Amino acid sequence: MERKVIIAGNWKMNKTAAAGKELVEALKPLVADVTEAEIVVCPPFTTLNAVVAAAAGSNIKVGAQNVHWAENGAFTGEISAEMLVTSGVEYVIIGHSERRQYFGETDATVNARMKAALKAGLKVIVCVGETLEEREGNKTSEVIGRQIKEGFEGIAAADMANVIVAYEPVWAIGTGKTATPEMAEETHKFIRETVSAIFGGDVAGALRIQYGGSMKPENARELVAQADIDGGLIGGAALKADSFAKLITEAIGR
């Protein structure tokens, strides 16, 4: 099944509104003719409005880095799905490894956030992945299988059209260890098989699965050439217009 490549830049806690606007303005002409890939940038909350305005009329979509499961209420410091939608946001990242590691995100909270975001009409990028300890303990399938089964519990098959999965091999981020394209493909294939067991082959075949393990311009083409890798969730390489644009064009084989 033909799946459109999706490259999303996660800016993490970087870029003020002015710097975010500058980055998007620099990126727009570099990717203006790209039709083979969906391009998304995910700035911090305080930068969203400026980036939405800068990206208007271009082929660059905007996403947020998190969302709360409640529609409103006494949740100091949190942002609801409706707030994101009314800001012009189309995508949201849920369950990033840093949210799980530093802020107590669980499969249950991932599930609640997913349901809230999908109900509001957002497209969600749901992150899964195993740690170094889990990888070395041969628990990759166990961990990722659980993250998908519990994280996607109660999600309707029809809603899966608005779901993207990002595989983050946490063990390969900042450890000096690297995942080869073949290793990444093996896990992506397992993710697709797990989704197929829950939602059926048609849903799994249409699902886009991104790789989130330090994709760069130098390895993007080889990674996306794998059968089950449909793009990337990009960190550092997304913070400069030229490197992000180069990564995008490499990923689509230009």
DRENSEDO-629598 format. One record per atom (N, C-alpha, C): x, y, z. Coordinates in steps of 0.2 Angstrom, whole numbers, plus 2048, in hexadecimal, padded with zeros to 3 digits. Example, Ala and Ser with C-alpha at 12.3 -4.5 7.8 and 13.67 -1.06 7.14 Angstrom:
BEGIN
8427E4827/83E7EA827/8427F0827/8407F5823/8447FB824/840800827/
end
This chain:
BEGIN
8047FA800/800800800/804806800/80380B7FC/8068117FB/805816801/80A818805/80981C80B/80D82280A/80A82880B/80E82E809/81383080F/81983180D/81E833812/81C838817/81D83881D/81C83E822/82283F826/824845825/82A847829/82884D82E/82984C834/82685083A/82C85383E/82D85983E/83385C842/83085E849/83385A84E/83185C855/837861858/835867859/83986C85B/83B86B863/837867866/83886786E/83886D871/83C86F876/83C875879/84187A876/84087B870/84488086C/840885868/84288B866/83F890862/83A894865/83B89A866/83689F868/8328A0862/82D8A4863/8288A685E/82C8A9858/8308AE859/8348B1854/8388AC850/83C8A8854/8408A3851/83D89E84D/83789C84F/83389784C/83089A845/82E8A0845/82C8A383F/8318A383A/8378A583C/83D8A6838/83F89F835/83E89A839/840893836/83B891831/835892832/83089082D/830894827/83189B828/83289F822/83889D81D/83E89A821/84389881D/84289181A/83E88D81D/83C88681B/838886815/83388B815/82E88B810/83088A808/83588F806/83788E7FF/83B8887FE/83E885803/84287F802/83E879801/838879803/834873802/82D8747FE/82D87A7FB/82787C7F8/8248777F3/8298747EF/8278707EA/8278687EC/8278677F3/8278607F5/81F85E7F6/81D8597F2/8178567F2/81784F7F4/81C84C7F4/81D8457F6/81D8447FD/81D849801/81E848808/81984D80C/81684B812/81384F816/81885281B/81885981C/81D85C820/81A85F826/81C85E82C/819860832/81E863836/81D869839/82286B83F/81E86C845/82186A84B/81E86A851/82286E856/820875857/82387985B/820879862/82487C867/82187D86E/81A88186D/816880873/810883873/81088B872/81588E875/815895874/81789886D/819893869/81C895862/81789385D/81188F85F/80D88C85A/809892856/807897859/80389C855/80789F850/80D8A1852/8128A484D/8138A0847/814899848/816894843/81089383F/80A892842/80489183E/803897839/80489D83B/8038A3837/8098A3831/80F8A1833/8148A182E/81389B829/81089682B/80F890827/809890822/805895824/7FE896820/800896819/7FC892815/7FC89280E/80288E80B/80688B80F/80B88780D/80A88080D/80F87B80C/80E87480C/810872813/811876818/81487481E/80E874823/80D86F827/80886E82C/80B86F833/807870837/80987283E/80686D843/80A86B848/80886684D/80B869854/808866859/80A868860/80D862863/811863869/81585E86C/81185A871/80B85C873/808858878/80085B878/7FC85787C/7F585A87D/7F2856883/7EE85A887/7EB85788C/7E585388A/7E384E88F/7DD84A88D/7D684D88F/7D6852893/7D0856895/7CE85B890/7C885D890/7C686288B/7C786988F/7C7869895/7C9870899/7C986E8A0/7CB8738A5/7CB8718AC/7D18738AF/7D28718B5/7D78738BA/7DD86F8B9/7E18708B3/7E786D8B1/7EC8728AF/7EF8758B4/7F387A8B3/7F98788AF/7FB87D8AA/80087B8A5/7FF87789F/7F887589F/7F787089A/7F3873894/7F287088E/7EF873888/7EA86E886/7E4870884/7DF86B882/7DF86A87A/7DC865877/7DC864870/7D886A86D/7D386C870/7CF87286D/7D387886C/7D8879871/7DC87F871/7E187E86B/7E387886A/7E8877864/7E487885D/7DE87585D/7DA876857/7D987D855/7D788185A/7D5888859/7DB88C857/7E1889859/7E888D857/7EA88B850/7E688784D/7E8885846/7ED87F845/7ED87B84B/7F287584B/7EE86F848/7F286B844/7EE865841/7F185E844/7F785F847/7FA85884A/7FC859851/7FD854854/80085485B/80484E85D/80984F860/80E849862/80B847869/80A840869/80883D870/80D838872/80F838878/81383287B/81A832879/81D838878/824838876/82883587C/82E83287A/83282F87F/834834885/83583A883/83783F888/83184088D/82B84088A/82584188E/82483B893/826835890/82582F894/82B82F89A/831831898/83783189C/8368368A2/83583C8A0/8358428A5/82F8448A8/8298428A5/8238458A7/81E8408A9/82083A8A9/81B8358AC/8168328A7/8178338A0/81283189C/81282A89C/80B82789B/80A82089B/80681E895/806817894/80181588F/7FA817890/7F8817896/7F181A898/7F0821896/7F5825898/7F482C896/7F582E88F/7F982A88B/7FA82A884/7F3829881/7F0824883/7E9822881/7E4827882/7E482A888/7DF830889/7E0836885/7E7837884/7E883D880/7E783C878/7E8836876/7E683486F/7DF83586E/7DB832873/7D3833872/7D183A872/7D483E876/7D2845876/7D4849870/7DA84786D/7DC84A867/7D8848861/7D7842860/7D383F85B/7CC84285B/7C9842861/7C2845861/7C284C85F/7C7850860/7C785785E/7C9858857/7CB852853/7CD85384C/7D485384B/7D8853850/7DF85384E/7E284C84C/7E884D848/7EB847846/7F184684B/7F284084D/7F683E853/7FC83A851/80283C853/808839852/80A835859/80982F859/80A82B860/810828860/814829865/81B827865/81B82086A/81F81B867/82081586B/82881486A/82B81086F/83280E86F/83480B875/83A808875/83D80487A/84380787D/845807883/84B809886/851804884/857806886/85D802885/85C7FC889/85A7FD88F/8597F7894/8547F2891/84F7F488E/84A7F088B/84C7ED885/8507F1881/8537EE87B/8587E887C/85C7E9881/8617E4883/85E7DE886/8587DF889/8557DA88C/8507D6888/8507D8881/84C7D587C/8457D687D/8437DC880/83C7DD881/8397E287C/83C7E3877/83A7E8872/8327E7870/8317E086E/82A7DF86C/8257DF871/8277DD877/8237DD87D/8217E487F/8267E987F/8257F0881/8217F387C/8237F3875/81F7F7870/8187F486F/8187ED870/8117EA86F/80C7ED874/80F7ED87B/80B7F0880/8097F787F/80E7FB87D/80D80287B/807803876/8077FF871/80280086C/7FB7FD86F/7FB7F7872/7F57F4874/7F17F9879/7F57FB87E/7F27FF883/7F1806881/7F680987D/7F581087B/7EF811876/7EE80B872/7E980C86D/7E280986F/7E1807875/7DB804878/7D5808877/7D0806874/7CA80A873/7CA80E86D/7CF80F869/7D0813864/7CC80F85E/7C881385A/7C4810855/7C880F84F/7C780A84B/7CB809845/7CA80E840/7C5812840/7C481883B/7C881D83D/7CA81E844/7CE823846/7D5822844/7D781C843/7DE81A841/7E181E83B/7DC820837/7DE824831/7E182B833/7E082D839/7E383383C/7E9832841/7EC82C841/7F182A845/7F7828841/7FD82B844/803829841/807826847/80B821846/80F81E84C/81682084B/81A823850/82182484F/82581F854/82981C851/82E817855/83481B857/83581B85D/83B81E860/83F819864/844817861/849812865/84C81686A/84A817870/84D81B875/854819876/855812875/85C810877/861812872/85F81586C/864818867/86481F867/86182286C/86182A86C/86682C872/86C82F870/870831875/87582C878/874826876/878820879/87E81E875/87F82186F/88581F86B/883819867/87D815868/87B80F865/87781285F/87780E85A/873810854/86E80A851/86980C84F/86480784C/866807844/867802841/86880183A/861802837/861804830/85A80482D/8577FD82E/85B7F882D/8587F182E/8557F0835/8587F283A/8567F1841/84F7F5842/84F7FC83F/84980083F/8447FD83C/8457FA836/8407F7832/83D7F1835/8417ED839/83E7E783D/8397E9842/83A7EF845/8367F184A/82F7F4847/8307F8842/82B7FB83E/8267F683C/8297F0839/8257EB837/8217E883C/8247E7842/8207E4848/81B7E984A/81C7EF84A/8177F484C/8117F3847/8127F3841/80D7F283C/8097EB83D/80C7E683E/8097E0840/8057E0846/8077E484B/8037E5851/7FD7E8850/7FE7EE84C/7F87F284A/7F37ED846/7F67E9842/7F17E583E/7ED7E0842/7F07DD847/7ED7D984C/7E77DC84F/7E87E3851/7E27E6854/7DD7E9850/7DF7EC84A/7DB7F0846/7D97ED83F/7DD7E883D/7DD7E4837/7E27E7832/7E37E382C/7E87E4827/7E77EB824/7E17ED822/7E07F381E/7E37F9822/7E17F9829/7E37FF82D/7EA7FF82E/7ED7F982F/7F47F9830/7F87FA82A/7F57F8824/7F97FA81D/7F980181C/7F480581E/7F380C81D/7F7810822/7F980D828/7FC81182D/80381382B/80481A82D/80B81C82C/80F81C832/815819832/819818837/82081C836/82182183A/82782583A/82D82183E/83382383C/839821840/83B827844/83C82784A/83E82C84F/84582B852/84982884F/850826852/85682A84F/85683084F/85B83584C/85C834845/856835841/85683583A/85A83C838/85E83B833/862841831/862841829/864847826/86484781F/86984181C/86E83F820/87283A81E/86F83381E/86A831822/86782B822/86082A820/85D83081F/85683081D/85382C817/85782C812/85582980C/85582180D/85B81F810/85B818812/856815817/85481981B/84F817820/84881781D/84681C819/84081D817/83F818811/84481580E/844810809/84280A80C/842809812/840802815/838802814/8367FC814/82F7FA812/82A7FD817/82B7FD81D/8267FF822/828806826/82D80A823/82F810826/82C816821/82881A824/82481E820/826826821/82B827824/82D82E826/83182E82C/83183482F/835835835/83283A83A/834839840/83283E845/839841847/83A847845/84184A845/84284F84B/84884E84E/84A853853/84F858851/855857853/85A85C851/85A85F84A/85A85A845/85A85C83E/85486183C/84F861840/84986583E/84A86C840/84F86E844/850875847/85387A842/85687783D/85987C838/85587A831/85388082D/85087F827/85387B822/85A87C821/85D87881C/85E87181D/86086F824/860868825/85A864825/854868827/84E865827/84C864820/84D86981B/84B868814/84F863811/855862813/85985D810/857856812/855855818/85384F81A/84C84D817/848852816/842850812/84384E80B/847852808/848850800/84C849800/851848805/854841805/84F83C806/84A83D80B/84583880D/841836807/83F83B802/83B8397FD/83F8377F6/8468377F7/84A8347F2/84C8397ED/84C83F7EE/84E8447E9/8568457E9/
end
